[in-house]
Amino acid sequence: MEAFDFYKMCGAGNDFIVADNRDGRVSEADMPLLAKKLCRHRLSVGADGLIFIEKSDVADFSWNFWNLDGSRAEMCGNGARCAARFALLTGIVKNPVMKFSTLAGVIEAEVTDGRVKVRLPDPTEIRWFHPLAVDKGAYNVASVNTGVPHVVVRVDDIASANVLEHGRLIRNHPDYAPAGANVNFVEMLRGDTIKIRTYERGVEGETLACGTGATAAALMAHAVDGRPSPVHVVTASGAVLSIHFRKVKGGFTDVHLEGDARVIYQGRFSPEALD
């Protein structure tokens, strides 16, 4: 594999390797293995995901997004913000307002300095809180697809939530087969703020943030607790994501995710990064 330049970027604690592949130098067939190799923490570059910017006939650009386990993701809110800022910084787009295509549809983004606001697809597959039987017990969960499927579990104390064990059980529950779902544990704070911890499929563990998960949690906070837009979501990294939305009959529209998109460094990986 020929080495290529990349940006290491971070959105609210999710980190990504982002590269311009509009010349097609990296074939899609090689991308799953590249994601597995390059996203290994400590052994390689290390990241939650690998993003390739591609040409598009319907938008300013498109992306190929790969989780660290080599699986493909339809959408990633924090990754979308990083991709948008990368495209502006590298001259792929000239306008800070842009559109790019994903497996979840065309995403709109607006870059303002180091912050990015992206419009997500209108949520689908909404189910309000209901019991979910797991190993002789039950969780009270809600679910919604905000570009990818999410389950929301309300807890009294986010710090003591068993995110790894319980998240894995719910993520692999038959109700969400075969693709599985991301699992968000949410504590309601006062006012317009909630706290969240997320178990992410594809990473198969807890991450420091999940943009589409924060969005799912914010929408459920409005539905069950009347939290007004925007809802501010405190992630495990400490970064705060702002979720803007409009309630309509049967669901939500005009859903926007706003937060940071930081450049950590620029680099070119060595072939030894793939060993």
Secondary structure, DSSP 8 states (H G I E B T S, - for coil): ----EEEEEEETTEEEEEEE-TT--S-GGGHHHHHHHHT-TTTSS--SEEEEEE--SSSSEEEEEEETTS-B-S--HHHHHHHHHHHHHTTS-SSSEEEEEETTEEEEEEEETTEEEEE----EEEEEEEEEEETTEEEEEEEEESSSEEEEEE-S-GGG--HHHHHHHHHT-GGGTTT--EEEEEEE-STTEEEEEEEETTTTEEES--HHHHHHHHHHHHHHH---SSEEEE-TTS-EEEEEEEEETTEEEEEEEEEE-EEEEEEE--GGGG-
